[in-house]
Amino acid sequence: MSAEPSEQVDWDAVGRRVGTALDWVFAGLRGVVMAALALVRGTVRLTSGSIRWVRDHREESAAVARRARGPALSAASVAAGAAAGGVAERALLRSTPAAPFEADPTPYGQPALIHGPDGRLLVHRHGSVDQPTVVLVHGWSNTHVVWHKQVQRLRDRFHVVTYDQPGHGTSDPPREWSVHALGRALRAVIESTGADRVTVVGHSLGGAAILDLLGEDPGFFIEHVTGVVFVGSAASFTDRDIAAGPLARLERRVHLGGRLIRLRGLGPIAALSRRSSDISHLAFRLVAFGRRPDAADVDLTEQLWTDADPEMVSGLARALDRWNGRAAARELPANTAVIHGPRDLVLPVWLGRELADLAGIGDVTVVPGRGHQLHLEAPEEVSETIARIATKGAADGARG
């Protein structure tokens, strides 16, 4: 008799079961905290009644107090600990999940697929083509939707173009994972706008795509780009360990980040990584944001990361570790701005200042209290910086 084929493991089902178990654990923890808070409230009521009794029976209360001092201190300690735990739980972990992100359909209209050098690219156009054109380039493991706050603020004044970089969202992956592939795709998107002059805006990895296009095709860049804005970006991603200190240098030695990225390709890890929890929400909040971010912005960032292709994540991680755009940064136009968050743990603010120094510009804005996802955390400041550079670029292009 032939052996029966081994049953294939349904990792998604495993992930759902483990995720459900985690949800029950956190529900239990919340129940304990709420019970502790109820105990505190009961203790306060009991204490108030006791104080009134003491005022009426001073001598008797002194004898009672001597006998009850030890147990009272113990109860007070428990109550204080429970209250502190409840405050910490409410402060560190979201008590209710934010609503799922839904893109405003008005600015996005009908998407278009264009043919890039490595395959199809999803492009969205917003606003009138008669207005100055602005091309927004998203960061690593994000998609065009992260620019929704800028689109809403700029579409009435500019022709705003957003797209999914190669291997992100709906766009096809490149033949090989490299920053050059991102630069080539950016050129295709600029050409597809039909505009003679554009302003390009890059967040994080998007800034690398801009610098690569400038370094690999300076003639095209000078002819078509009249303004550049870097949002939480850098001229090189290889030296970020120097800024982050000994902890990141240790991480570089053990290659922990690369190991974790590769683990995402395994069945059980991939299934679990698609589950959202209080812990994962807290992790994205601490790493990608500054003070008091909107829960919906954190959820969107987490959603995009967990939906990202693990092969893309690991491929671009290796590519960025070899890439250096400092030489190209020295050739940036004078109409260039840098905007950064001082609490950026992904690309620390000094890398933004270094980028500005290499470009020889003084247009650097640091938004207090904000982190890496600056376009989500500080939409007004980012949008106005883009508008200022795009307006100046359009005026310079008209005079040219």
Beta strands, then each sheet from edge to edge (+ up, - down):
strand 1: 112-116
strand 2: 119-126
strand 3: 133-137
strand 4: 159-163
strand 5: 198-203
strand 6: 225-231
strand 7: 336-340
strand 8: 364-366
sheet 1: 1+ 2- 4+ 3+ 5+ 6+ 7+ 8+
end
